[in-house]
């Protein structure tokens, strides 16, 4: 029988451990630990960027398992931990409350969203659409009672985050949300894109999204000297980034030019553009509102 919990602090240790997947010691490249929540239908990725004197956690996951427990296993010293959010959506801020303070995008919409949190009702919209969970909702998770408490210990994002042996630059890349950030490790050419870019459906149709901004943001990152991209969903890294960025740009250009869409989107009032002929079987597509292309 399904066991239900009133709140997440009652999850047992084993259940929390089952929730996450993360890079094991031998898989850690560039001193970046990926932390995956594989039960989300588009796997959610947070990243621990390890510096010589400080570490940076980019995003805090869904708040279902405790991401701080994953950090305990992956941080070997008492180095300072800096925590930052790419944007206000629930799958990127859920664990904020586990940390004393969190750097947030310098944008009033993002700050409002993070401070407001996500009510049960807002969450249920996501958790009850078909196919949200890989393999069904986890047995220990009660979709009906889950919500994310508003988080108010927010700190203004600095112009750069100095981890001593590596400098991380927050870059404004709006489009998915008005203040979405990407984080660029300029020392090593690593770009953490959050929900701006990953191999999968790029969501540009919700009220807080802006496809024109999305396109401009993709053009901004296309000019960076990138070695590896660490996306917010589906894969821990992608090395095929010049192609991925260019494909995404061309899809947003097609929408901007109001070309006929390839299919109706799975969400009502939306349409999709994709490149089945050139995308090597990857699932990249963009979803915009019908109003945008009319
Ligand atoms: Zn997301």
Boltz pocket constraint, residues with backbone or C-beta under 6 A from the ligand:
constraints:
  - pocket:
      binder: B
      contacts: [[A, 89], [A, 91], [A, 92], [A, 195], [A, 232], [A, 233]]
      max_distance: 6.0
